[in-house]
Amino acid sequence: MLKTPTKNREKLIILLALIVIATLSFQLNFFRAAESSHFESFDKGSQSLVLGSIVADKLSLEKHGSHIGFLSIGESFDYMKNMLDAYPIFSGEVPDKDVFYSPYKSQYGIQGPVFSKAYSLFSLKTIEQLQLLNSTFFALVIALITLLYIKIYNLRFATIFFIVMISSPWIVVFARNLYWVPALWFLPAVFALLAYQAKTRMSQAIFITLVGAAVFLKSLAGYEYLSAITLFACSVFVIAPIFNSSTRKKRENLTLFSLTFAACVLGFICALLLHAGMRGDTILSGLLNIFEQDVKRRTYGDPTTFDEVFKASLQSSPLDVLKIYTNEWNTYLFAYLPGATFKIMIIFSALGFLYTTLTKKSLDKNNALIFTFFFITSSSWYLLAKGHSYIHTQLNYVLWYFGFAQALLYTCTTYIAVLLKDFRSTLKERSLKKSNAIIVFIFGFCALTFYSTDSKRENEFKDEIARLSTSDGPTITTPSNLTVKLTRNGELVLYSENCRQVDLKKTFYLHVYKTDPQTPEDNYQNLDFEWKQFELRPPRWPSRYANSCIAKVPLPNESITKLDFGQYSITNGSIDISWRDSLSLEKQVSKITATDLSDANWKNGVSLHGFFVSNNFRNRQALKVGGYLKFSASGLRRISALEYTDSYINITVDGAPLNPVLDGYPNEILLQP
């Protein structure tokens, strides 16, 4: 009699412990899973939509039928200028009369009224307090899934799931964001797990209905990742039979899978119809608007019917998208493992499957099913919404954590255990057959890992060659068969697709002639270099770029008139020049604009006789002491001084003080010949 209360108490303690641990990770980045800058700045633009709703409700602003929207200070909303205005407004730093609201109707926006109600109901004051509600809700959902996995799957899979979730940089940065509300991504899975556990048809029906209701809520908060959310919820009916010997028949699991999938689709359709009423005069016109403006833009629409910024995404293939999210990791994977580990773990799992199948003489169906189903789950959005995924690489790596990252770690640990067991058995039995199989496995793993790592380098090299071949900028082909190009960001690039005839061991000389030398001795700067100092390492054989070469040499942050370069060697104390060439430079812009900055010393980038612009190569080439500029209000002025910093060029002109309003940002300043 006492066992059940004791067990329930233990489960409750474990649940609370998991919630606390997950909340610490999600709210505070306690385990440093994500870089601090990534954690603090992640997608603040989207979150501002929810803050806009809260402020609009607080100030009784007209929301024009929307539930979320942007805020701006003192003017109508401009995406580039006012994206983050909601933060000082929410903090009370802006007078109410200067606040403008811009409706956002690309989704229904249920998170707006929900957080607005919580804000007033609990008398909250800060964004962090709102985020804590979000993080705790998400932690509760993850903790529940973990406990259910312990019961339905096994302790190892459940532990892996929880560790991956709290140590993934992508999950952690999303976790507290008020726009994304990631608890809604996984809430359908909680009800699906409960439906799998249910003993009666009535209980199953109730939980499957709740799955549909959860997807309905998620769809009202945005349609992102719905394919992955749906398949992850349905996964229990495919994966659970692997872990337990339930008497339930396959047909019943298939029926529950189908009903759960149908409930998800129905929840989405209900939300879509509700949203369509916001997007058109009728539901039908709203649906057409959503399909033409949103669905096509995010999937497989005609590139010619959308803005130029979407062209590359709509022309890309699903394979292009998968390559991006497999190869181009710039964060940890989970548990402080580098992102490059992702591809290595895929290779290890594939070889582990082959090794186990061949040595055990039977197909390793269980691990193959876990790997394959969760891969389909996570990658479904990459394939269905490839336009969205191609563009939003700052977001969509999170999709791998809808089961695949966890499945990957699970299968890898499984195959490591198999290898260790076989290795011990080999030592004990002195079995030549097993030892050969282990050697082949290790050799194959190393070879494939080496090849996959080099294939990334090949893609990078190929892209760089293509960019250099098509980009503009002063270019010459030298007697040594090297092409030399000056790039927009002020790098001197030397490259060739066939460097066999170039002796890269000889020293390169580079003389940089300045536009305004301070002394005769300062006429040029000597920047001699060795190739390996600046080379982009080429891929190895058998890549077609194995004999190609690229070196990118940074140039000084000053205006330049000419570059002399070549190669030489020193023999018996005398200099032997192999080849030489030069590049004369001209200004590449005809107009500039002062920097958009106003503070105590500057207004619109202007202060008395001076203004400043970005320190980039084109601006450096355009400006020189003694040159003339024509301002909108102040007319023709002579440049009397130039001062360079790492980020800016400070320009002083003669004559009366400039007019910050009419001469400063955003007015154009013309360069005179």
TORDOMI-992232 format. One line per 5 residues: number of its first residue (from 1); for each residue x, z, y of C-alpha. Coordinates in Angstrom, 2 decimals. Layout:
! residues N
NUM = X/Z/Y | ... .
END
This chain:
! residues 673
1 = 0.00/0.00/0.00 | 2.86/0.76/2.37 | 4.77/-2.46/1.64 | 2.57/-4.80/3.66 | 2.66/-2.79/6.95 .
6 = 6.42/-2.34/6.50 | 6.95/-6.07/5.94 | 4.79/-6.93/8.93 | 6.76/-4.49/11.06 | 10.02/-6.09/9.94 .
11 = 8.69/-9.57/10.75 | 7.57/-8.39/14.18 | 11.02/-6.90/14.88 | 12.70/-10.16/13.79 | 10.26/-12.18/15.93 .
16 = 10.96/-10.04/19.01 | 14.73/-10.27/18.41 | 14.56/-14.07/18.15 | 12.46/-14.27/21.33 | 14.95/-12.11/23.26 .
21 = 17.97/-14.12/22.06 | 16.30/-17.47/22.79 | 15.05/-16.32/26.20 | 18.56/-15.23/27.19 | 19.86/-18.68/26.26 .
26 = 17.02/-20.64/27.88 | 16.68/-18.64/31.09 | 20.28/-17.59/31.79 | 22.41/-20.01/29.75 | 23.72/-16.75/28.28 .
31 = 25.82/-18.38/25.57 | 27.22/-21.03/27.94 | 25.80/-23.82/25.79 | 25.55/-26.04/28.89 | 28.00/-26.44/31.74 .
36 = 26.95/-24.27/34.68 | 26.58/-27.23/37.05 | 24.41/-29.10/34.53 | 22.28/-26.02/33.92 | 21.73/-25.24/37.61 .
41 = 21.08/-28.77/38.86 | 19.22/-30.32/35.93 | 16.29/-32.54/37.00 | 15.38/-30.54/40.09 | 13.60/-33.63/41.39 .
46 = 10.96/-33.56/38.65 | 10.58/-29.80/38.95 | 9.84/-30.22/42.66 | 6.56/-31.92/41.68 | 5.29/-28.60/40.30 .
51 = 6.55/-26.68/43.33 | 4.68/-29.21/45.46 | 1.44/-28.37/43.67 | 1.96/-24.63/44.13 | 2.71/-24.98/47.85 .
56 = -0.20/-27.39/48.38 | -2.60/-24.89/46.79 | -1.10/-22.04/48.81 | -1.40/-23.92/52.13 | -4.71/-25.62/51.21 .
61 = -3.18/-29.09/51.67 | -5.17/-32.16/50.67 | -3.92/-33.28/47.21 | -5.83/-36.61/47.11 | -7.00/-36.18/43.53 .
66 = -3.56/-35.37/42.11 | -2.40/-32.20/40.36 | 1.31/-32.46/41.17 | 3.17/-34.07/44.05 | 6.24/-34.18/46.27 .
71 = 6.78/-32.27/49.49 | 8.62/-33.44/52.59 | 9.64/-31.78/55.84 | 8.35/-33.21/59.12 | 7.71/-36.74/57.84 .
76 = 6.04/-38.76/55.11 | 7.80/-38.50/51.76 | 10.76/-40.79/51.09 | 12.17/-40.69/47.56 | 15.82/-40.91/48.64 .
81 = 15.60/-38.52/51.60 | 13.04/-35.87/50.66 | 13.36/-35.43/46.89 | 14.47/-31.79/47.11 | 12.58/-30.72/50.25 .
86 = 10.23/-28.68/48.04 | 12.89/-26.00/47.49 | 13.39/-24.79/51.09 | 9.64/-25.18/51.64 | 8.81/-23.06/48.58 .
91 = 11.33/-20.43/49.73 | 9.53/-20.12/53.08 | 12.32/-21.61/55.18 | 10.07/-24.27/56.77 | 7.06/-23.74/59.08 .
96 = 3.76/-24.58/57.36 | 2.87/-27.18/59.98 | 5.95/-29.27/59.10 | 5.02/-29.64/55.41 | 3.73/-32.98/54.08 .
101 = 2.32/-33.52/50.57 | 2.63/-36.80/48.65 | 0.46/-37.12/45.49 | 2.01/-38.12/42.15 | -0.42/-39.74/39.72 .
106 = 1.84/-41.22/37.06 | 0.59/-38.41/34.84 | -2.29/-35.96/34.88 | 0.03/-33.05/35.75 | -1.57/-30.06/34.03 .
111 = 1.58/-28.01/34.62 | 0.82/-28.03/38.37 | -2.45/-26.06/38.33 | -1.24/-23.85/35.43 | 1.88/-22.65/37.23 .
116 = 0.01/-22.47/40.53 | -2.53/-20.13/38.92 | 0.23/-18.03/37.33 | 2.01/-17.86/40.70 | -1.04/-16.38/42.43 .
121 = -2.35/-14.33/39.48 | 0.94/-12.47/38.88 | 1.95/-12.40/42.59 | 5.21/-14.20/41.84 | 7.72/-14.81/44.61 .
126 = 10.57/-16.92/43.26 | 11.20/-20.05/41.19 | 13.19/-17.94/38.71 | 10.12/-15.82/37.97 | 8.10/-18.94/37.20 .
131 = 10.93/-20.25/35.05 | 11.05/-16.98/33.11 | 7.43/-17.51/32.04 | 8.37/-20.99/30.88 | 11.52/-19.85/29.03 .
136 = 9.72/-16.98/27.29 | 6.89/-19.25/26.16 | 9.43/-21.72/24.75 | 11.37/-18.90/23.07 | 8.15/-17.68/21.42 .
141 = 7.42/-21.15/20.02 | 10.98/-21.58/18.66 | 10.93/-18.08/17.15 | 7.61/-18.79/15.39 | 8.91/-22.07/13.95 .
146 = 12.05/-20.27/12.72 | 10.03/-17.60/10.90 | 7.71/-20.19/9.39 | 10.72/-22.24/8.25 | 12.11/-19.15/6.49 .
151 = 8.90/-18.87/4.51 | 8.16/-22.57/3.91 | 11.68/-24.08/3.74 | 14.55/-21.62/3.27 | 16.70/-19.20/5.23 .
156 = 19.58/-21.66/5.67 | 17.46/-24.41/7.22 | 15.66/-21.89/9.47 | 18.96/-20.37/10.62 | 20.40/-23.81/11.35 .
161 = 17.27/-24.75/13.30 | 17.46/-21.64/15.49 | 21.22/-21.84/16.10 | 21.01/-25.51/17.06 | 18.11/-24.87/19.46 .
166 = 19.77/-22.01/21.35 | 23.21/-23.66/21.45 | 22.23/-27.23/22.33 | 23.16/-28.01/25.95 | 20.24/-30.44/26.15 .
171 = 17.62/-28.00/24.89 | 18.98/-25.27/27.16 | 18.88/-27.34/30.37 | 15.32/-28.50/29.66 | 14.08/-25.08/28.54 .
176 = 13.12/-23.47/31.86 | 12.24/-26.61/33.81 | 8.71/-26.26/35.22 | 7.97/-29.97/34.95 | 9.01/-30.51/31.33 .
181 = 7.56/-27.33/29.71 | 9.35/-28.03/26.39 | 7.29/-25.36/24.57 | 4.55/-28.00/24.50 | 6.86/-30.36/22.60 .
186 = 7.08/-27.98/19.63 | 3.74/-26.16/19.81 | 2.00/-28.82/17.65 | 4.59/-28.13/14.92 | 3.66/-24.43/14.88 .
191 = 0.02/-25.25/14.10 | 1.05/-27.91/11.55 | 3.21/-25.34/9.73 | 0.28/-22.92/9.70 | -1.96/-25.70/8.37 .
196 = 0.50/-26.28/5.53 | 0.40/-22.56/4.70 | -3.39/-22.29/4.91 | -5.19/-21.60/1.63 | -8.67/-22.86/2.51 .
201 = -10.01/-26.16/3.77 | -11.60/-24.41/6.74 | -8.28/-22.84/7.81 | -6.52/-26.17/7.43 | -9.17/-27.88/9.55 .
206 = -8.84/-25.24/12.28 | -5.06/-25.50/12.48 | -5.08/-29.32/12.41 | -7.62/-29.25/15.27 | -5.22/-26.97/17.15 .
211 = -2.44/-29.53/16.54 | -4.57/-32.13/18.30 | -5.37/-29.67/21.12 | -1.64/-28.95/21.60 | -0.83/-32.68/21.79 .
216 = -3.71/-33.05/24.26 | -2.10/-30.40/26.50 | 1.33/-32.00/26.14 | -0.09/-35.41/27.07 | -1.68/-33.93/30.19 .
221 = 1.81/-32.70/31.13 | 3.36/-36.16/30.51 | 3.58/-38.77/27.77 | 7.33/-38.53/27.24 | 8.55/-38.17/23.64 .
226 = 5.06/-38.24/22.06 | 6.21/-40.23/19.04 | 8.92/-37.66/18.24 | 6.54/-34.75/18.91 | 3.94/-36.22/16.55 .
231 = 6.36/-36.96/13.69 | 8.06/-33.58/14.06 | 4.67/-31.87/13.73 | 3.86/-33.96/10.64 | 7.31/-33.42/9.06 .
236 = 6.29/-30.25/7.21 | 4.07/-32.24/4.84 | 7.03/-34.45/3.90 | 9.89/-31.92/3.92 | 8.29/-28.70/2.60 .
241 = 7.79/-29.99/-0.98 | 11.59/-30.35/-1.22 | 12.07/-26.63/-0.69 | 9.26/-25.10/-2.72 | 7.53/-25.68/-5.99 .
246 = 4.00/-25.59/-4.63 | 1.24/-26.63/-6.98 | -0.24/-28.75/-4.21 | -0.44/-32.39/-5.22 | 1.35/-35.18/-3.35 .
251 = -2.00/-36.73/-2.49 | -3.10/-33.56/-0.69 | 0.12/-33.48/1.35 | -0.40/-37.14/2.22 | -3.97/-36.36/3.28 .
256 = -2.83/-33.45/5.48 | -0.06/-35.64/6.95 | -2.61/-38.34/7.80 | -5.12/-35.89/9.30 | -2.41/-34.22/11.40 .
261 = -1.13/-37.59/12.60 | -4.71/-38.62/13.46 | -5.26/-35.35/15.36 | -2.13/-36.06/17.42 | -3.33/-39.58/18.23 .
266 = -6.79/-38.29/19.14 | -5.30/-35.63/21.43 | -3.25/-38.29/23.18 | -6.26/-40.62/23.58 | -8.40/-37.84/25.10 .
271 = -5.67/-37.03/27.64 | -5.17/-40.73/28.39 | -8.88/-41.21/29.15 | -8.87/-38.15/31.41 | -5.78/-39.45/33.22 .
276 = -7.23/-42.97/33.53 | -9.98/-41.57/35.76 | -7.25/-40.65/38.29 | -5.59/-44.07/38.20 | -8.55/-46.37/38.84 .
281 = -12.10/-46.63/40.12 | -13.24/-46.71/36.49 | -11.67/-45.50/33.27 | -11.13/-49.10/32.16 | -9.35/-50.08/35.38 .
286 = -7.30/-46.89/35.13 | -6.24/-47.74/31.59 | -5.23/-51.25/32.65 | -3.23/-49.80/35.53 | -1.40/-47.37/33.23 .
291 = -0.65/-50.14/30.73 | 0.59/-52.65/33.30 | 2.56/-50.27/35.53 | 3.80/-47.57/33.15 | 3.66/-48.63/29.51 .
296 = 5.20/-52.10/29.99 | 7.88/-50.73/32.32 | 8.96/-48.14/29.76 | 8.79/-50.31/26.66 | 8.98/-54.11/26.30 .
301 = 7.54/-55.53/29.53 | 8.53/-58.80/31.20 | 11.66/-58.11/33.35 | 10.52/-60.64/35.99 | 7.38/-58.62/36.81 .
306 = 9.23/-55.40/37.72 | 11.81/-54.27/40.24 | 15.40/-55.42/39.68 | 16.44/-51.85/38.75 | 14.41/-52.13/35.50 .
311 = 15.75/-55.56/34.51 | 18.64/-54.41/32.29 | 16.48/-51.85/30.48 | 13.78/-54.40/29.65 | 16.32/-56.98/28.52 .
316 = 18.13/-54.50/26.27 | 17.48/-54.31/22.54 | 16.56/-51.17/20.57 | 19.99/-51.42/18.92 | 21.65/-51.29/22.36 .
321 = 19.76/-48.07/23.08 | 20.69/-46.48/19.74 | 24.35/-47.35/20.35 | 24.25/-45.55/23.71 | 22.79/-42.35/22.29 .
326 = 25.06/-42.41/19.24 | 28.37/-43.26/20.90 | 28.29/-42.07/24.51 | 28.22/-38.27/24.44 | 29.49/-36.36/27.48 .
331 = 28.29/-32.89/26.42 | 28.58/-30.56/23.47 | 26.46/-31.43/20.45 | 25.61/-27.81/19.62 | 27.52/-24.59/18.94 .
336 = 30.36/-25.85/21.19 | 31.04/-28.87/18.94 | 32.05/-31.92/21.03 | 29.53/-34.76/21.24 | 31.92/-37.06/19.35 .
341 = 31.19/-34.90/16.29 | 27.70/-36.42/16.11 | 28.88/-39.75/14.73 | 31.41/-38.09/12.45 | 28.67/-35.91/10.93 .
346 = 26.52/-38.99/10.30 | 29.42/-40.63/8.45 | 30.09/-37.44/6.48 | 26.43/-37.15/5.45 | 26.29/-40.80/4.35 .
351 = 29.46/-40.46/2.26 | 28.25/-37.13/0.91 | 25.10/-38.83/-0.29 | 27.11/-41.55/-2.04 | 29.52/-39.04/-3.56 .
356 = 26.74/-36.80/-4.88 | 24.72/-39.72/-6.22 | 27.72/-41.21/-8.05 | 29.20/-37.99/-9.44 | 25.85/-36.51/-10.51 .
361 = 24.63/-39.90/-11.75 | 21.26/-39.46/-10.05 | 19.94/-40.36/-6.63 | 20.20/-37.48/-4.14 | 16.60/-37.97/-2.98 .
366 = 16.06/-34.62/-1.28 | 18.92/-34.75/1.24 | 18.32/-38.46/1.79 | 14.67/-37.76/2.64 | 15.54/-34.91/5.04 .
371 = 18.16/-37.08/6.78 | 16.01/-40.23/6.94 | 12.71/-38.70/8.01 | 14.21/-36.67/10.83 | 16.30/-39.65/11.95 .
376 = 13.08/-41.69/12.21 | 11.45/-38.78/14.07 | 14.17/-38.45/16.70 | 14.91/-42.15/17.14 | 11.26/-43.25/17.31 .
381 = 11.14/-42.85/21.09 | 14.41/-44.76/21.51 | 12.80/-47.69/19.69 | 9.24/-47.54/21.02 | 10.15/-46.65/24.63 .
386 = 13.53/-48.37/24.75 | 13.11/-49.28/28.44 | 12.63/-45.61/29.34 | 15.52/-44.51/27.09 | 17.93/-47.16/28.40 .
391 = 17.53/-45.84/31.95 | 17.09/-42.10/31.42 | 20.34/-41.23/29.69 | 20.42/-38.08/31.83 | 17.42/-36.86/29.79 .
396 = 16.87/-38.48/26.42 | 19.74/-37.07/24.39 | 17.36/-34.16/23.85 | 15.45/-36.33/21.36 | 18.10/-35.79/18.68 .
401 = 17.00/-32.13/18.53 | 13.53/-33.01/17.24 | 14.88/-32.30/13.76 | 17.73/-34.77/13.32 | 20.57/-32.62/14.69 .
406 = 19.34/-29.78/12.49 | 18.99/-32.07/9.45 | 22.47/-33.40/10.09 | 24.02/-29.94/10.05 | 21.96/-29.00/6.99 .
411 = 23.06/-32.03/4.94 | 26.69/-31.63/6.04 | 26.79/-27.98/4.92 | 25.10/-29.00/1.66 | 27.72/-31.64/0.89 .
416 = 30.58/-29.34/1.92 | 29.27/-26.83/-0.60 | 29.10/-29.55/-3.27 | 32.67/-30.67/-2.56 | 34.02/-27.12/-2.67 .
421 = 32.21/-26.45/-5.93 | 33.57/-29.66/-7.46 | 37.05/-28.91/-6.15 | 37.04/-25.49/-7.79 | 35.69/-27.06/-10.97 .
426 = 38.46/-29.69/-10.86 | 41.14/-27.02/-10.59 | 39.62/-25.08/-13.45 | 38.91/-28.00/-15.80 | 41.71/-30.31/-14.58 .
431 = 39.21/-33.16/-14.47 | 40.88/-36.40/-13.34 | 37.53/-38.11/-12.78 | 36.28/-35.55/-10.26 | 39.63/-35.28/-8.47 .
436 = 39.71/-39.06/-8.00 | 36.17/-39.01/-6.63 | 37.10/-36.28/-4.13 | 40.20/-38.26/-3.04 | 38.10/-41.41/-2.56 .
441 = 35.55/-39.40/-0.55 | 38.21/-37.94/1.74 | 39.95/-41.29/2.21 | 36.64/-43.06/2.94 | 35.60/-40.38/5.41 .
446 = 38.90/-40.59/7.30 | 38.83/-44.41/7.33 | 35.24/-44.64/8.57 | 35.82/-41.92/11.18 | 38.90/-43.74/12.42 .
451 = 37.01/-47.04/12.59 | 33.97/-45.57/14.36 | 36.17/-43.86/16.95 | 38.04/-47.11/17.58 | 34.79/-49.10/17.81 .
456 = 33.82/-47.00/20.83 | 37.13/-47.86/22.46 | 36.53/-51.53/21.66 | 33.12/-51.45/23.39 | 34.60/-49.75/26.44 .
461 = 37.42/-52.30/26.59 | 35.03/-55.22/26.12 | 32.76/-53.94/28.92 | 35.72/-53.42/31.24 | 37.05/-56.95/30.64 .
466 = 33.56/-58.35/31.28 | 33.21/-56.37/34.53 | 36.61/-57.49/35.77 | 35.88/-61.12/34.91 | 32.59/-61.21/36.82 .
471 = 33.17/-58.82/39.74 | 34.21/-60.05/43.18 | 37.37/-59.05/45.01 | 40.76/-60.61/45.80 | 42.20/-62.00/42.54 .
476 = 45.30/-63.93/41.49 | 46.91/-64.91/38.18 | 50.63/-64.06/38.15 | 53.49/-66.07/36.57 | 53.51/-63.49/33.75 .
481 = 49.93/-64.47/32.78 | 48.55/-61.14/34.06 | 45.46/-61.31/36.25 | 45.62/-58.98/39.26 | 42.40/-57.91/40.98 .
486 = 41.63/-55.54/43.83 | 38.38/-53.68/43.05 | 35.76/-52.37/45.44 | 36.80/-48.76/44.87 | 40.39/-49.48/45.89 .
491 = 42.16/-49.86/42.55 | 44.70/-52.56/41.75 | 43.88/-53.73/38.24 | 46.29/-55.74/36.12 | 44.82/-57.20/32.95 .
496 = 44.94/-59.97/30.38 | 43.04/-60.74/27.19 | 46.34/-61.76/25.57 | 49.36/-59.64/26.48 | 51.68/-60.82/23.72 .
501 = 53.81/-62.77/26.23 | 54.02/-59.87/28.69 | 56.84/-57.34/28.34 | 54.96/-54.19/29.32 | 58.07/-52.03/28.78 .
506 = 59.67/-53.32/31.99 | 59.04/-51.36/35.18 | 56.39/-52.65/37.61 | 57.10/-52.52/41.31 | 54.32/-52.21/43.88 .
511 = 54.85/-52.26/47.65 | 51.81/-51.34/49.73 | 51.94/-52.55/53.36 | 49.86/-50.45/55.74 | 47.78/-51.80/58.63 .
516 = 48.90/-49.16/61.14 | 52.33/-47.81/60.20 | 53.41/-44.85/62.34 | 57.12/-45.80/62.20 | 59.12/-48.87/61.07 .
521 = 60.26/-46.89/58.01 | 56.61/-46.30/57.19 | 55.93/-50.05/57.02 | 55.31/-50.00/53.28 | 54.90/-47.44/50.53 .
526 = 56.79/-47.85/47.27 | 54.52/-47.17/44.26 | 56.65/-48.41/41.36 | 55.15/-47.46/37.98 | 55.40/-47.73/34.22 .
531 = 52.51/-49.45/32.40 | 51.63/-46.43/30.27 | 50.99/-44.33/33.40 | 47.79/-46.24/34.20 | 46.88/-48.18/31.08 .
536 = 43.45/-48.22/29.45 | 44.39/-47.95/25.79 | 43.27/-51.04/23.83 | 41.50/-50.82/20.46 | 43.56/-51.27/17.32 .
541 = 43.60/-54.15/14.86 | 41.34/-55.84/13.67 | 39.61/-55.77/17.06 | 39.76/-59.04/19.03 | 41.01/-56.94/21.97 .
546 = 43.93/-55.43/20.04 | 46.37/-57.62/22.03 | 44.60/-57.20/25.37 | 45.82/-54.90/28.14 | 44.43/-53.26/31.28 .
551 = 46.10/-50.97/33.83 | 44.28/-49.48/36.83 | 46.54/-48.36/39.66 | 44.98/-46.24/42.46 | 45.95/-47.26/45.99 .
556 = 46.46/-44.97/49.04 | 43.42/-43.96/51.12 | 44.53/-46.05/54.09 | 44.01/-49.54/55.45 | 46.26/-52.12/53.76 .
561 = 47.35/-55.59/54.87 | 49.37/-56.80/51.89 | 50.47/-55.89/48.36 | 53.75/-57.06/46.79 | 54.15/-56.55/43.06 .
566 = 56.12/-57.72/40.06 | 58.34/-56.52/37.22 | 62.02/-55.75/37.03 | 64.69/-54.27/34.81 | 68.10/-52.83/35.60 .
571 = 71.04/-54.30/33.68 | 74.61/-53.04/34.30 | 73.53/-51.59/37.62 | 71.94/-54.79/38.91 | 68.21/-55.40/39.38 .
576 = 66.76/-58.32/37.44 | 63.31/-59.32/38.75 | 61.26/-60.95/35.98 | 58.45/-62.17/38.23 | 56.90/-61.41/41.60 .
581 = 53.71/-62.13/43.49 | 51.70/-60.84/46.43 | 48.15/-60.39/47.66 | 47.12/-60.55/51.33 | 44.03/-58.56/52.23 .
586 = 41.33/-59.17/54.79 | 38.45/-57.00/55.91 | 35.50/-57.28/53.55 | 32.65/-55.89/55.67 | 31.24/-56.90/59.06 .
591 = 29.19/-53.78/59.80 | 29.24/-50.07/59.06 | 26.93/-47.09/59.57 | 27.79/-43.52/60.54 | 27.32/-40.90/57.82 .
596 = 23.91/-39.22/57.66 | 24.95/-35.69/58.64 | 23.64/-33.32/61.28 | 24.91/-29.76/61.80 | 26.38/-27.62/64.58 .
601 = 29.13/-30.18/65.30 | 27.58/-33.51/64.35 | 24.30/-35.29/64.93 | 23.58/-38.37/62.79 | 27.29/-38.51/62.00 .
606 = 28.30/-38.70/65.71 | 30.09/-36.20/67.98 | 31.07/-37.11/71.55 | 33.66/-39.95/71.31 | 33.77/-40.10/67.53 .
611 = 31.85/-40.64/64.33 | 32.72/-40.72/60.65 | 32.08/-42.93/57.64 | 32.79/-42.72/53.90 | 36.41/-43.20/52.93 .
616 = 36.14/-46.17/50.60 | 38.28/-49.23/50.22 | 36.05/-51.62/52.15 | 35.77/-49.28/55.13 | 39.52/-48.68/55.13 .
621 = 40.16/-52.42/55.22 | 37.62/-53.01/57.99 | 38.93/-50.43/60.45 | 42.19/-50.44/62.40 | 43.45/-48.87/65.61 .
626 = 42.96/-51.33/68.47 | 40.02/-53.02/66.79 | 36.61/-53.24/68.47 | 33.17/-51.98/67.45 | 29.79/-52.83/68.95 .
631 = 27.25/-49.98/69.05 | 23.48/-50.32/69.46 | 23.42/-48.34/72.72 | 27.01/-47.83/73.84 | 28.07/-51.44/73.47 .
636 = 31.63/-52.61/72.84 | 34.22/-49.87/72.22 | 37.87/-49.91/71.21 | 39.08/-47.78/68.26 | 41.69/-45.41/69.65 .
641 = 42.41/-43.31/66.55 | 41.68/-43.12/62.81 | 41.98/-39.95/60.73 | 41.69/-40.08/56.94 | 40.54/-37.32/54.59 .
646 = 39.77/-37.56/50.89 | 36.07/-38.23/51.53 | 35.76/-39.53/55.09 | 37.34/-41.60/57.86 | 37.03/-40.01/61.33 .
651 = 36.90/-42.73/63.99 | 37.58/-42.07/67.68 | 36.64/-44.67/70.31 | 37.44/-44.89/73.99 | 34.97/-44.74/76.87 .
656 = 32.01/-42.44/77.54 | 30.49/-40.22/74.81 | 28.39/-42.02/72.18 | 24.62/-41.67/71.86 | 23.94/-39.81/68.56 .
661 = 20.32/-41.02/68.37 | 20.87/-44.71/69.20 | 24.44/-45.16/67.94 | 24.45/-42.77/64.97 | 22.82/-43.00/61.55 .
666 = 20.91/-45.16/60.59 | 21.90/-47.67/63.31 | 24.36/-50.41/62.36 | 27.77/-50.65/64.04 | 29.15/-54.20/64.16 .
671 = 32.87/-54.94/63.66 | 34.17/-57.45/66.19 | 36.73/-60.13/65.26 .
END
